[in-house]
């Protein structure tokens, strides 16, 4: 009876160690590509979403690039953007 109980405990411990190391490795890999705050901002010119820390802010408006900020100030939209 003692051998069976010992075997069950060892199997359970191995299972716990294996699943814990596997889940923590998966979490680490998933977070490697992440950066910034995770907030996405929509460009007021072309409606493309960019990470908040890479967006260009002009007052209450956000842009994906300095060219789009300038273009929004100059008037007509750029035909290359598809708008």
N, C-alpha and C positions, 0 to 999 in steps of 0.2 A: 504494500500500500504506500509506503514511504517513497519507493522508487517512482511510482506513477505520479504522485504529488510533486516530487522533485522534477520530473520530466515536464509536467504541465507548467510549472513555474519557469523553467528554463526556456521552454518554447514561447511562453508569454513574454518574457523579458527580451528574447531575440526579436520577436514580432514588434514590440514597442521601440526598440533601438532602431530597427530597420525602417519602420514607418516614420519615426521622428527625423532621422537623418535624410530620408527621401523627401519629406515635405519641406524641410528647411532648405534643402538644396534647390528645390523647385521655386520656392519663394525668392531666394537670392537671384536666381537666373531671371525670373520675371521682372525684378526691379532693376536689373543692370542697365537696361535701355531707358529707364525713366529719368527725367530731369526736370528741374523747375517745379513750379507749383501745380502743374497739371491743368491750369486754367487756359482755355482756348478762347481767342478773340477773333471776331469776324472782321475782315478787311471791309471798310465802308465803300471801297471802290470796286472790288471784284468779288466780294462775298466768300473768299477763300478763308478757311480757318487756319490760324497760326498760333503757336504757343504764346501765351501771354508775355513771357520774358523775352520773346523775339519780336514782338509787335512794336510798331511805331505809334506813339500816342500823340494826338494833336487835340488838346482840349478833352472833349468827351468822345472823340472819334479815334478809332484804331485802324492801322493800315499794315499790310504785309510787307511793304517796302517803302523806302523814301520816294521812289518814282511814283508810286500810287498816291502818296500824300501830296506830292507836287501836282500830279495830274488832277486830283480832285479840286485843288485850288485854282487850276488853270481853266477848268470848264469841261469841254467834251471828253467823253470816255475814250480810252485807247481801244481801237478795234481788235488788237491782238489778244485782249483779255476775254473776248467772247461776250462782252456786255453790249 
